[in-house]
């Protein structure tokens, strides 16, 4: 470690969880990461192993199959995944945010029906919101859901659906109101893929990074789902349900951003102290020390801000949307900036994918885009000023 800093919300229980998560990532994920990237998904057995260890849905209440733990437990797992420079195991989309979306929007009966299998790793869940012409602007979605007796018929096109190919069920945002009804016309539906032949994965999208997270384009062609699969049981609440759960997703992206930046600094300090050049080590150059001192300071600023938010959540205080948006844009921005500066100190080796710093670099770029683009989030933050 580059410092002895310890987050104030850490406890002995969380230390034990950290050890469990570390063993899981080191033994079940890291040795197979390259294969997972080639095949565009992790093995299903790895997901089930995470469920057996209780690493899925930790902050979901016990009555629905979760651990009933605090958000701090989730943070520990995110940090341990960042430590091995990994994005192959879809912790944020598949174990944290997708179940969180479902828990934050579903009825008690719907949660009892589906959540226990999700928490055990027996079922995987994805969220399909983004469309080719509607990303951050959720109110512009065009996918429709028409009531037909005891069913809804869904038609539309979704893109950038993380785990869309591998998931067993997909939470789909669709318009139940008239065209032009905006936020008030959106609803959410649970599509069980094996029961819905109209749900079709068009293709798996090749990306710059995060290639083990299969990202799919999806077509819904007269996809019929039972009326009881309307999430929350009431039409027209989808937009407002999503806005509530987007907040934690944004905080999670910021957390991972800072954790990855910290790991990049650790890797670079180690490299600099061992890399020989011009009769000395790379660390002996003043520029190296200055660059890494600046990086560490900026990462610490982000760490302290995020720790303050996590502390408040552990104390039972509600997560503020503006805080989450600030954490997201700052964390993701510094993630990309610091990793880039660290990679530069690796020279040509930093451009080689066998070096973890290169994987960190490739996987980082999307963080400034998903979860709401940083530019959009700054605009929303400014409205409260």
C-alpha positions in Angstrom: 0.0 0.0 0.0 1.2 3.5 -0.7 -0.4 4.9 2.5 -1.8 3.6 5.8 -5.1 5.5 5.4 -8.1 3.6 6.7 -11.6 4.6 5.9 -13.4 5.6 9.1 -16.4 3.4 8.4 -14.3 0.2 8.4 -14.9 -2.3 11.1 -13.5 -5.7 12.1 -16.5 -7.4 10.5 -15.7 -5.5 7.2 -12.1 -6.5 7.5 -13.2 -10.2 7.5 -15.5 -9.5 4.5 -12.5 -7.9 2.8 -10.5 -11.1 3.3 -13.4 -13.2 1.8 -13.8 -10.9 -1.2 -10.1 -10.8 -1.8 -9.8 -14.6 -1.8 -12.8 -14.8 -4.2 -11.3 -12.4 -6.7 -7.8 -13.8 -6.5 -8.9 -17.5 -6.8 -12.1 -17.5 -8.8 -11.8 -14.4 -11.1 -8.2 -13.2 -11.6 -6.8 -16.5 -13.0 -9.5 -16.7 -15.6 -9.9 -13.0 -16.5 -8.3 -13.1 -19.9 -10.5 -16.1 -20.9 -13.6 -14.2 -19.6 -12.7 -11.2 -21.7 -12.3 -13.4 -24.8 -15.6 -15.2 -24.3 -17.4 -11.9 -23.3 -18.8 -13.3 -20.0 -17.7 -15.0 -16.8 -18.5 -18.6 -16.2 -21.9 -19.2 -14.6 -20.2 -21.2 -11.8 -18.3 -18.1 -10.7 -21.5 -16.2 -10.3 -23.0 -19.1 -8.2 -19.8 -19.2 -6.1 -20.3 -15.5 -5.3 -23.8 -16.3 -4.3 -22.7 -19.1 -2.0 -20.2 -16.7 -0.3 -22.9 -14.1 0.2 -21.2 -11.5 -2.0 -24.4 -10.9 -4.1 -27.1 -8.6 -2.9 -25.5 -7.9 0.4 -27.5 -4.8 1.2 -30.8 -6.4 0.1 -33.0 -7.3 3.2 -32.9 -10.8 4.5 -36.6 -11.4 3.9 -35.8 -11.3 0.2 -32.7 -13.5 0.3 -30.1 -10.8 0.8 -27.7 -10.3 3.7 -29.4 -7.2 5.2 -26.0 -5.6 5.4 -25.0 -2.0 5.0 -23.8 -0.2 1.8 -20.3 -0.3 3.4 -20.3 -4.0 2.7 -20.8 -3.4 -0.9 -18.1 -0.8 -1.0 -15.5 -3.3 0.4 -16.2 -5.7 -2.5 -16.0 -2.9 -5.1 -12.6 -1.9 -3.6 -11.3 -5.5 -3.7 -12.3 -5.9 -7.3 -10.5 -2.7 -8.1 -7.4 -4.1 -6.3 -7.0 -6.9 -8.9 -7.8 -4.4 -11.8 -10.8 -6.4 -12.8 -14.1 -5.6 -14.5 -14.8 -9.1 -15.7 -17.1 -10.0 -12.8 -20.1 -7.7 -13.1 -20.4 -6.7 -9.5 -21.8 -3.2 -10.0 -24.3 -4.0 -12.9 -25.1 -7.6 -11.9 -24.7 -7.9 -8.1 -25.3 -4.3 -6.9 -27.2 -2.0 -9.2 -29.5 -4.3 -11.2 -30.8 -6.0 -8.0 -30.9 -2.5 -6.4 -33.0 -1.2 -9.3 -35.4 -4.1 -8.8 -35.5 -3.8 -5.0 -36.2 -0.1 -5.2 -39.1 -0.4 -7.7 -40.9 -3.8 -7.1 -43.7 -4.8 -4.9 -43.3 -7.1 -1.9 -44.8 -10.0 -3.8 -42.5 -9.4 -6.8 -39.4 -9.3 -4.6 -40.4 -12.6 -2.8 -40.9 -14.2 -6.3 -37.6 -13.3 -7.9 -35.1 -11.8 -5.5 -34.0 -14.9 -3.5 -32.8 -16.7 -6.7 -30.9 -13.5 -7.7 -29.3 -13.2 -4.3 -28.2 -16.9 -4.4 -26.6 -16.5 -7.8 -29.1 -18.9 -9.4 -30.6 -16.2 -11.6 -28.9 -13.2 -13.2 -30.7 -9.9 -13.7 -30.0 -7.1 -16.2 -31.5 -3.7 -16.8 -32.5 -2.5 -20.3 -33.1 1.2 -20.4 -30.9 2.9 -23.0 -32.0 3.1 -26.6 -30.2 4.1 -29.8 -31.8 7.6 -29.6 -32.2 7.9 -25.8 -29.4 7.5 -23.3 -29.1 9.9 -20.4 -32.4 11.4 -21.5 -34.6 8.6 -20.2 -37.8 10.6 -20.8 -37.3 10.2 -24.6 -37.6 6.4 -24.6 -39.6 5.0 -27.5 -40.1 1.3 -26.6 -43.8 0.7 -26.1 -45.8 -1.6 -23.8 -49.4 -2.1 -24.9 -51.9 -3.8 -22.6 -53.6 -6.8 -24.2 -55.9 -8.6 -21.7 -53.7 -10.2 -19.0 -50.5 -9.3 -20.8 -48.4 -6.4 -22.0 -46.9 -6.5 -25.5 -43.5 -4.8 -25.7 -41.9 -3.5 -28.9 -38.7 -1.5 -29.3 -34.9 -1.6 -29.4 -32.5 -1.4 -26.5 -28.8 -0.9 -26.6 -25.8 -1.1 -24.2 -27.6 -3.6 -22.0 -24.9 -4.9 -19.7 -25.3 -8.7 -19.1 -28.2 -8.6 -21.5 -27.1 -11.9 -23.1 -26.3 -13.8 -20.0 -29.0 -12.6 -17.7 -32.1 -14.8 -17.0 -34.4 -11.8 -16.5 -34.3 -8.2 -17.7 -35.9 -5.2 -16.2 -37.2 -3.3 -19.2 -38.3 0.4 -19.3 -41.1 1.0 -21.8 -43.7 3.6 -22.6 -47.3 2.8 -21.4 -48.5 6.3 -22.0 -49.1 8.1 -25.3 -46.2 9.3 -27.4 -45.0 12.6 -26.0 -46.1 11.8 -22.5 -42.6 12.2 -21.2 -41.7 11.0 -17.7 -45.3 10.3 -16.8 -45.7 7.7 -19.5 -42.9 5.3 -18.5 -43.2 1.9 -16.8 -40.9 -1.0 -15.9 -41.4 -4.6 -16.7 -39.7 -7.8 -15.7 -39.0 -9.9 -18.8 -38.2 -13.6 -18.1 -36.2 -14.5 -21.1 -37.0 -18.2 -21.2 -40.7 -17.4 -21.2 -40.6 -14.5 -23.8 -39.6 -15.5 -27.3 -40.1 -12.0 -28.5 -37.0 -10.9 -26.5 -34.1 -11.2 -28.9 -30.4 -10.5 -28.4 -29.3 -8.9 -31.7 -25.6 -8.8 -31.0 -22.9 -8.6 -28.4 -21.2 -5.2 -28.8 -17.4 -5.1 -29.0 -16.0 -2.3 -26.8 -12.7 -0.7 -26.0 -12.7 -2.1 -22.5 -14.8 -4.1 -20.0 -15.1 -6.9 -22.6 -16.1 -9.7 -20.2 -19.2 -7.7 -19.4 -21.3 -8.8 -22.3 -23.0 -5.6 -23.5 -25.9 -6.4 -25.8 -28.2 -4.8 -28.3 -31.8 -6.1 -27.8 -34.9 -6.2 -29.9 -38.4 -6.6 -28.4 -40.7 -7.9 -31.1 -44.2 -8.4 -29.8 -42.6 -9.6 -26.6 -45.5 -10.7 -24.3 -45.1 -10.5 -20.5 -47.8 -11.2 -17.9 -49.5 -8.1 -16.5 -48.3 -9.1 -13.1 -44.7 -8.4 -14.3 -45.5 -4.7 -14.3 -43.0 -3.6 -11.7 -44.6 -1.8 -8.8 -48.0 -2.8 -10.1 -48.9 0.7 -11.4 -48.3 2.2 -14.8 -46.5 5.5 -15.3 -44.1 5.3 -12.3 -41.1 4.0 -14.2 -39.2 7.3 -14.6 -39.5 8.3 -11.0 -38.6 4.8 -9.8 -35.5 4.9 -11.9 -34.4 8.4 -10.8 -34.4 7.1 -7.2 -32.2 4.1 -7.9 -29.9 5.9 -10.3 -28.5 7.7 -7.3 -26.7 4.7 -5.8 -25.5 3.6 -9.2 -23.7 7.0 -9.6 -22.1 6.8 -6.2 -20.9 3.3 -7.0 -19.2 4.5 -10.2 -17.5 7.2 -8.2 -16.3 4.7 -5.6 -14.8 2.4 -8.2 -13.2 5.4 -9.9 -11.3 6.4 -6.8 -10.4 2.8 -5.9 -9.0 2.2 -9.4 -7.0 5.4 -9.3 -5.5 4.4 -5.9 -4.6 1.0 -7.3 -3.0 2.6 -10.4 -0.8 4.7 -8.0 0.2 1.6 -6.0 1.2 -0.2 -9.2 3.2 2.8 -10.5 5.1 3.4 -7.3 6.2 -0.3 -7.3 7.2 -0.1 -10.9 9.0 3.2 -10.5 11.1 1.9 -7.6 12.2 -1.1 -9.6 12.6 0.3 -13.1 16.3 1.1 -13.9 17.1 3.8 -16.4 20.1 6.2 -16.9 22.0 4.7 -14.0 19.2 5.2 -11.4 15.6 4.1 -10.8 12.6 5.9 -12.3 11.6 6.8 -8.7 14.8 8.8 -8.3 13.7 11.3 -10.9 12.0 14.3 -9.3 9.3 14.4 -12.0 8.2 10.9 -11.0 7.8 11.9 -7.4 5.9 15.1 -8.3 3.5 13.3 -10.6 2.7 10.6 -8.1 2.4 13.0 -5.2 -0.2 15.0 -7.2 -2.0 11.8 -8.1 -2.1 10.6 -4.5 -3.4 13.9 -3.3 -6.2 14.1 -5.8 -7.2 10.5 -5.1 -7.2 11.2 -1.4 -9.5 14.2 -1.9 -12.0 11.9 -3.7 -11.5 9.2 -1.1 -12.4 11.5 1.8 -15.4 12.9 0.0 -16.7 9.4 -0.7 -15.9 8.2 2.9 -18.0 11.0 4.2 -21.0 9.9 2.1 -20.6 6.2 3.1 -20.3 7.2 6.7 -23.6 9.1 6.5 -25.3 6.1 4.8 -24.0 3.8 7.5 -25.5 6.2 10.1 -28.8 5.9 8.4 -28.8 9.2 6.6 -30.3 9.3 3.1 -28.0 9.4 0.1 -28.4 12.9 -1.5 -28.7 12.8 -5.3 -26.3 15.8 -5.7 -23.6 14.1 -3.6 -23.9 11.0 -5.7 -23.6 13.0 -9.0 -20.6 14.9 -7.7 -18.9 11.7 -6.5 -19.6 10.1 -9.9 -18.2 12.8 -12.1 -15.2 13.6 -9.9 -14.4 9.9 -9.3 -14.7 8.9 -12.9 -12.8 12.0 -14.1 -9.9 11.4 -11.7 -9.9 7.7 -12.5 -9.2 8.4 -16.1 -6.8 11.3 -15.5 -4.7 9.6 -12.8 -4.5 6.2 -14.6 -3.4 8.1 -17.7 -0.6 9.9 -15.8 0.4 6.6 -14.2 0.5 4.7 -17.5 2.8 7.4 -18.9 5.4 6.4 -16.2 5.3 2.8 -17.4 6.5 3.9 -20.9 6.0 1.4 -23.6 5.1 -1.3 -21.0 2.0 0.7 -20.1 0.7 0.2 -23.6 0.9 -3.6 -23.3 -2.3 -5.4 -22.2 -0.4 -7.9 -20.1 0.3 -5.1 -17.6 -2.6 -4.4 -15.2 -2.1 -0.6 -15.7 -3.2 -1.0 -19.4 -6.3 -2.9 -18.3 -7.2 -0.2 -15.9 -6.8 2.4 -18.6 -9.0 0.5 -21.1 -11.7 -0.2 -18.6 -11.8 3.3 -17.2 -12.9 5.4 -20.1 -16.6 4.4 -20.1 -17.0 5.6 -16.5 -17.3 9.2 -17.6 -20.2 8.1 -19.9 -22.4 5.6 -18.2 -24.6 6.3 -15.2 -25.3 9.7 -16.8 -22.6 11.5 -18.7 -20.5 13.8 -16.6 -21.5 16.8 -18.7 -25.2 16.1 -18.0 -24.6 15.5 -14.3 -22.7 18.8 -14.0 -25.7 20.6 -15.6 -28.1 19.0 -13.1 -25.8 19.9 -10.2 -25.8 23.5 -11.4 -29.5 23.7 -11.3 -29.4 23.5 -7.5 -27.0 26.3 -7.1 
